[in-house]
Amino acid sequence: MESTVVTEYLRLGLAFDRVEPGFVDAYTGDPRLRADVESGPRPDPADLARRARELRSQLPGELSSERAAFVESHLVALDCSARKMAGDHIGFVDEVRAYFDVDIEPADPQVYRDAHAQLAAELDVAVSGVADAYAEHRRRDEIPANRVDECVHAFASALRDRVRAEYPLPDNEIVDFEVVSDKPWSGFNYYLGEYRSRVAINGDLTQYMSSLPHLIAHEAYPGHHTEHCRKEQFLVGAGQHEQSIFLVNTPQCLMAEGLADHALIAAVGSDWGVWAQEIYADLGLRFDGERAQRVGRATSGLLSVRQDAALLLHDRGADEDTVAEFLQTWLLAPPARARQMLRFLTSPLWRAYISTYVEGYRLLQRWLDAAPASQRLARFGRLLDEPLTPAALRGELNT
């Protein structure tokens, strides 16, 4: 029998989509429940916040301690989102903590200086010339616009074969790719249920040979699509219906983005560039995989620049021009790319979301590194198959 708490949690999550369309990233549960919520009056955010607190008080109910902890962490996030929607003032750092169960703080700028120095050495230029040299490197890395679709399908096919061998998927799973425009993100997975996804790729942005394999792994194999499929099969199929909804600005997102950002290395290994070079060669495109790996290691020190930009904007009150300049200076982003990032950072729905990539990557990196090399693939599989939370991972790291 379905837990009353879980049913009401699903009803509450679906109600948020009436206030902020797009808040429900995916829902594969009973369509009658969704239709019932959609047919009612538009909810009052203050009522949603109260309902989240009421449901927290009813836990654990019939749920196991693991399931109750998962639902409770998401109710904390929903309470905060509803209060924000109702107009309550919540500091940005507290907002991120409530949504994703992580604490954030600005990075030491010396980390960025060191990354620039490492990148300059790789590009064989003085640090003063690193921005221009990196821009030229990126220009040479561009995929011709008329070849993007071909490359997308080549990498999706190659990754699908590797992933299915390690993490079996239902025979009827499928990903459809489409190119879209006027979006604040570079790619997006729309999970449709029944092991089907639609992955949208932002055609307004230039696609690069060094980043496309990461994008396909992130959105599809073994990233978001693979995680959705396996959780639908093994968790929802076993009666954990709280996993049938995926809500923006919850701990679920931090786990999913951290998983997806580690997806290519999990599927291919640290020599991903050499592997990608062979696929590009089959397509008649020249790509220096080893150099891409070295440049990637150099720029990894810039991971938290975008989170620092969000802190500047929302915590310290900097204006958009200042934040755009910050992104251009430290992330070496061209002006148009910096402005595109600002669209994401200023979106009411997505403004805090950048922390899922930064803190999700870091937390999962520590957790994955804690396993012996021989067990790393199996540990990554736990991310695909278990209802893990940031608190659960920290608990394992501290034992």
C-alpha positions in Angstrom: 0.0 0.0 0.0 1.3 3.5 -0.9 2.4 5.6 2.0 0.1 8.6 2.7 3.2 10.7 3.4 4.6 9.8 0.0 1.4 10.6 -1.8 1.1 13.9 -0.1 4.8 14.6 -0.9 4.1 14.0 -4.6 1.0 16.2 -4.4 3.0 19.0 -2.8 5.8 18.7 -5.4 3.4 18.8 -8.3 1.7 21.9 -6.8 5.0 23.8 -7.1 4.7 23.6 -10.9 1.5 25.6 -10.7 3.4 28.5 -9.1 6.7 28.1 -11.1 6.4 26.2 -14.3 9.4 24.0 -14.8 9.8 23.3 -11.0 8.9 19.7 -11.7 11.7 18.4 -13.8 10.2 15.0 -14.3 7.2 13.0 -13.0 6.5 9.4 -13.8 3.9 8.6 -11.2 0.1 8.2 -11.3 -1.2 10.6 -14.0 -4.5 10.9 -12.1 -2.6 12.6 -9.2 -1.1 15.1 -11.5 -4.4 15.8 -13.2 -6.0 16.4 -9.8 -3.4 18.9 -8.8 -3.5 20.7 -12.2 -7.3 21.0 -12.0 -7.3 22.8 -8.7 -6.8 26.5 -7.9 -3.3 28.0 -8.1 -1.7 27.3 -4.8 -0.7 30.0 -2.3 3.1 29.7 -1.7 2.7 30.3 2.0 0.3 27.4 2.1 2.8 25.2 0.4 5.4 26.1 3.0 3.1 25.2 5.8 2.2 21.9 4.1 5.9 21.0 3.8 6.4 21.6 7.5 3.3 19.5 8.3 4.5 16.6 6.3 7.9 16.8 8.0 6.2 16.4 11.3 4.5 13.2 10.1 7.8 11.4 9.3 8.8 8.7 9.3 5.3 7.3 9.1 5.4 3.9 7.4 8.8 4.7 5.8 12.1 3.2 6.5 14.7 5.5 8.0 16.5 5.8 4.6 13.4 6.8 2.8 12.2 9.1 5.5 15.6 10.9 5.5 15.3 11.3 1.7 11.8 12.8 1.9 12.6 15.0 4.9 15.6 16.6 3.1 13.4 17.4 0.2 10.6 18.9 2.3 13.2 21.2 3.9 14.1 22.4 0.4 10.4 22.8 -0.6 9.7 24.8 2.5 12.5 27.2 1.6 11.3 27.5 -2.1 7.8 28.2 -1.0 8.9 30.9 1.4 11.0 32.5 -1.3 8.0 32.4 -3.7 5.9 34.0 -0.9 8.3 36.9 -0.8 10.2 36.0 2.4 13.8 37.3 2.5 16.2 34.4 2.7 20.0 35.0 2.4 21.5 33.4 -0.6 23.9 31.1 1.4 21.0 30.0 3.6 18.9 29.4 0.4 21.6 27.2 -1.1 21.9 25.3 2.2 18.2 24.6 2.4 17.9 23.5 -1.2 21.0 21.3 -1.6 22.2 20.6 2.0 25.7 22.1 1.4 27.5 25.1 2.7 29.2 27.5 0.3 31.8 30.2 0.6 34.0 32.1 -1.9 37.1 30.5 -3.2 40.6 31.9 -2.7 41.5 33.8 -5.9 44.9 32.3 -5.7 43.3 29.0 -6.8 42.3 30.8 -10.0 45.7 32.4 -10.5 47.3 29.0 -10.2 44.9 27.5 -12.7 45.7 30.4 -15.1 49.4 29.7 -14.7 49.0 26.0 -15.3 46.9 26.7 -18.4 49.4 29.3 -19.7 52.2 26.7 -19.3 50.1 24.1 -21.3 49.4 26.7 -24.0 53.1 27.8 -24.0 52.3 31.5 -23.4 52.9 34.0 -20.6 50.2 34.3 -18.0 49.4 37.8 -19.3 48.5 36.3 -22.6 46.5 33.3 -21.4 43.1 34.7 -22.2 43.9 35.3 -25.9 45.7 32.0 -26.2 42.8 30.1 -24.6 40.3 31.8 -26.9 42.4 30.7 -29.9 42.6 27.2 -28.5 38.8 27.1 -28.2 38.3 28.4 -31.7 40.4 25.5 -33.0 38.3 23.2 -30.9 35.0 24.2 -32.4 32.8 21.7 -34.1 31.5 22.9 -37.5 27.8 23.7 -37.0 26.8 21.3 -39.8 28.7 18.4 -38.1 27.2 18.8 -34.6 24.3 16.4 -35.1 26.5 13.7 -36.6 29.0 14.0 -33.7 26.2 13.9 -31.1 24.8 10.6 -32.4 28.3 9.1 -32.8 29.1 9.7 -29.1 25.7 8.8 -27.9 26.0 5.4 -29.7 29.5 4.8 -28.4 28.7 5.7 -24.8 25.4 3.7 -24.9 27.3 0.6 -25.8 29.8 1.0 -23.0 27.3 1.9 -20.4 24.8 -0.9 -21.2 27.7 -3.4 -20.8 28.4 -2.1 -17.2 25.0 -0.9 -16.1 22.3 -2.9 -17.9 19.3 -0.9 -19.1 15.9 -2.0 -20.3 15.8 -3.0 -24.0 13.3 -0.3 -24.8 15.2 2.6 -23.4 15.9 5.4 -25.8 17.2 9.0 -26.0 16.1 11.4 -28.7 18.3 14.5 -29.2 17.1 17.9 -30.5 18.6 21.3 -31.0 16.8 24.2 -29.4 17.4 27.9 -28.9 16.9 30.8 -26.5 17.7 28.8 -23.4 19.8 29.7 -20.3 21.5 26.3 -20.3 23.8 24.3 -22.7 21.9 21.0 -22.5 18.8 19.6 -20.7 17.4 16.1 -20.2 13.7 15.8 -20.2 12.9 12.4 -18.8 9.6 11.2 -20.1 9.1 8.0 -18.2 9.1 4.4 -19.4 12.8 4.6 -20.0 12.6 7.5 -22.6 14.4 10.8 -22.6 14.5 13.8 -24.8 17.8 15.7 -24.6 17.8 19.3 -25.8 21.1 20.9 -26.9 21.3 24.7 -27.0 22.0 25.5 -30.7 22.8 29.1 -29.8 26.1 28.0 -28.2 29.1 26.8 -30.0 29.9 23.2 -29.5 33.4 22.1 -28.8 35.1 18.8 -29.5 36.6 18.6 -26.0 33.3 19.3 -24.3 30.8 17.4 -26.4 31.7 13.9 -25.0 31.2 15.3 -21.5 27.8 16.8 -22.5 26.5 13.5 -24.0 27.7 11.5 -21.0 26.2 14.1 -18.6 22.8 14.2 -20.2 22.5 10.5 -21.4 25.0 7.7 -20.8 25.7 7.2 -17.9 24.3 10.5 -16.6 20.8 11.8 -16.2 19.0 9.4 -18.6 20.8 6.3 -17.2 20.1 7.4 -13.6 16.4 8.0 -14.3 16.0 4.7 -16.1 17.6 2.6 -13.3 15.8 4.4 -10.5 12.5 4.0 -12.3 13.3 0.3 -12.7 14.8 -0.6 -9.4 13.4 2.0 -6.9 10.0 3.0 -8.3 9.5 -0.5 -9.4 10.0 -1.7 -5.8 7.5 0.8 -4.4 9.6 3.8 -3.6 7.2 6.2 -5.3 8.9 9.3 -3.9 11.5 8.6 -6.6 8.8 9.1 -9.3 9.2 12.9 -9.0 12.3 15.0 -9.7 12.1 18.5 -8.3 14.3 21.5 -9.1 16.2 23.1 -6.1 16.4 20.0 -4.0 19.2 17.7 -2.8 18.2 15.3 -5.6 19.6 17.9 -8.0 23.0 18.1 -6.3 23.4 14.4 -6.4 22.2 14.1 -10.0 24.5 16.9 -11.3 27.5 15.6 -9.4 26.8 12.1 -10.8 26.5 13.5 -14.4 29.6 15.6 -14.2 31.6 12.4 -13.3 29.8 10.4 -15.9 32.4 10.5 -18.7 35.2 9.4 -16.5 33.1 6.7 -15.0 32.2 5.3 -18.4 35.6 5.8 -20.2 38.3 6.5 -17.7 40.8 9.3 -17.3 42.0 8.8 -20.9 38.6 10.0 -22.3 40.4 12.3 -24.7 42.3 9.5 -26.4 39.0 7.6 -26.7 37.2 10.6 -28.1 40.1 11.2 -30.6 39.4 7.8 -32.3 35.7 8.6 -32.7 36.4 12.1 -34.2 39.0 10.5 -36.5 36.3 8.1 -37.8 34.2 11.3 -38.6 37.1 12.9 -40.4 37.7 15.5 -37.6 41.1 16.2 -36.1 41.2 16.2 -32.3 44.3 16.0 -30.0 42.8 14.0 -27.1 45.9 14.0 -24.9 46.2 17.8 -25.1 42.5 18.1 -24.3 43.0 16.1 -21.2 45.9 18.3 -20.1 43.9 21.5 -20.7 41.0 20.0 -18.9 43.2 19.3 -15.8 44.4 22.9 -15.9 41.0 24.5 -16.1 39.6 22.2 -13.4 40.9 24.8 -10.9 38.3 27.2 -12.2 35.4 25.0 -11.1 34.0 27.4 -8.5 34.2 30.6 -10.5 30.5 30.4 -11.5 29.5 29.8 -7.9 31.6 32.8 -6.8 29.8 34.8 -9.4 26.5 33.8 -7.9 27.7 34.8 -4.5 28.8 38.2 -5.9 25.5 38.7 -7.5 23.1 37.4 -4.8 25.0 37.6 -1.5 27.2 40.7 -2.0 24.9 42.8 -4.2 27.2 43.3 -7.2 25.7 44.5 -10.4 25.5 42.4 -13.5 28.3 44.2 -15.3 30.6 43.5 -12.4 29.7 39.8 -12.4 30.1 39.6 -16.2 33.6 41.1 -15.8 34.4 38.6 -13.0 33.4 35.7 -15.3 35.5 37.1 -18.2 38.5 37.6 -15.9 38.7 34.3 -14.0 36.8 31.9 -16.2 38.3 33.4 -19.4 34.8 33.5 -20.8 34.1 35.6 -23.9 31.7 38.5 -23.3 28.8 36.8 -25.0 29.4 33.6 -23.0 29.5 35.6 -19.7 26.2 37.2 -20.5 24.7 33.8 -21.3 25.9 32.6 -17.9 24.2 35.6 -16.3 20.9 34.5 -17.8 21.2 31.3 -15.8 22.4 33.1 -12.6 19.6 35.7 -12.7 16.8 33.2 -13.5 14.3 33.0 -10.5 14.2 29.3 -10.9 17.9 28.6 -11.6 19.8 31.3 -9.7 21.1 29.0 -7.0 21.4 25.9 -9.2 25.1 26.5 -10.1 26.0 25.1 -6.7 24.8 21.7 -7.7 27.6 21.4 -10.3 30.3 22.9 -8.0 29.5 21.3 -4.7 28.0 18.2 -6.3 31.2 17.5 -8.2 33.3 18.0 -5.1 31.3 15.9 -2.7 30.9 13.0 -5.2 34.6 13.3 -6.0 35.6 12.8 -2.4 33.1 9.9 -2.0 34.2 8.2 -5.2 37.9 8.6 -4.4 37.3 7.0 -1.0 36.7 3.6 -2.7 39.6 1.4 -4.0 40.2 1.8 -7.7 38.8 -1.7 -8.2 35.5 -0.7 -6.6 35.1 2.7 -8.3 32.7 1.5 -11.0 30.5 -0.3 -8.5 30.5 2.7 -6.3 29.4 4.9 -9.2 26.6 2.3 -9.8 25.3 3.1 -6.3 24.7 6.6 -7.4 22.6 5.3 -10.2 20.6 2.8 -8.2 20.2 4.1 -4.6 18.3 7.1 -3.1 21.5 8.7 -1.8 21.6 12.2 -0.4 24.4 14.6 0.4 24.0 13.8 4.1 24.2 10.1 3.4 27.5 10.6 1.5 29.0 12.7 4.2 27.9 10.1 6.8 29.8 7.4 4.9 32.9 9.6 4.5 32.9 10.3 8.3 32.7 6.6 9.3 
